[in-house]
Amino acid sequence: MRTSEIRDTFLQYFRERGHQPITGSTLIPPPGDPVLFTTSGMHPLTPYLEGQRHPLGRRLVNVQRCLRTTDLDEVGDRTHLTVFEMLGSWSLGDYDGPQSLRWGYELLRDGFGIPESRLHVTVFGGEERLGLLEPDSRSLGTWRELGVPVELTGEDNWWSNGPTGPCGPDSEIFVWTGEGTPVGTPGTDSRWVEVWNHVSMRYERRRDHTLHPLRQSNVDTGMGLERLMMVLGGKSSVYECDVFEPWTRTVSQLWPGLGIEDFRVVCDHLRSSVVVCGDGITPSNTGRGYVLRRLVRRLLTVLWRHDPGLTLGDLPDEPGLETLGHFGQPREWYPIREVLVGEERRFRSLLDRGRPVVSRLRRRGELTGGDFEYLRDTHGLPRDLVEELLLT
Ligand code: SER
């Protein structure tokens, strides 16, 4: 299945069950939202989860581009991406969590053909620190009836959009990606890959940290499109999805010889930077612009560790244009190329200015903690950068 078929199958399944498709928003969350970027399809829906009537009704479905800064350090493994797409479905005070789990199970098994023996789920088992000791017994009962093995956890099965706002217990569906008969549980074996999260969004966390029932009990689900693609295609990582093909091809031709993790980081950060720029963000020292700056500088650090002469100026137009088209962003590569190359120039001159300073300090011996602080505070050179590019 290609990504577009997976997306269409998902949308169609929920349309047949009365869900109205809504247009995904950009990576920039609505004003007042506590996060920097849209990290999930529910962000633009917060007022409706809190009880406002949605003009399209109480059952919704969509595909939303998301960015999670919390996952940045994981990028390079098989399953984490900086920018990814989430297939989402919502019940705004309509059907309940068990109904959503049943539909989810049916879609994975019958719509996508995943054998039931390759499924495992996790369910909220109660957690004192969250102010809710009771396990989510309705989800537990539903999975038992369906015959799917369950692992109970605490905070891992609690979803919130930030320190305050709508939240609730969730149930995550994992698919076995190892060879042969599945073993272990999602908590003990990383070959269980999480694909779909169903949140019973029925609480609200207030500023004083207390938990209160929301005016209505909602269901908010989100499934990682690239992960589902990986699982269905029997691929070893999300980078083997069709949407990554223009990037993997370009990077392996332009810059051959990168190790697998570096290769993935370069592909992910390039594609993610293009999408972030496509939503109108430019590099800066704060907020969203800082995240973009970090992405570009990280990918250049990886490239320059291999060869300091490499440049983003060599990128052809095609992968960027294809990604912009995929996300429905303006298909103008030239301004984005300028942003990336401009950031490369600034980064290179920062390093050029830092190199003699580091050499001077090194003539006195090993760099001390104080030297690293000085380089960071006075010259804008963080320790990892000094170690990776200026001390080698
Ligand atoms: N909000 C939940 C999540 O991000 C479900 O969409 O996992």
Boltz pocket constraint, residues with backbone or C-beta under 6 A from the ligand:
constraints:
  - pocket:
      binder: B
      contacts: [[A, 39], [A, 40], [A, 41], [A, 42], [A, 88], [A, 159], [A, 197], [A, 198], [A, 199], [A, 220], [A, 221], [A, 222], [A, 223]]
      max_distance: 6.0
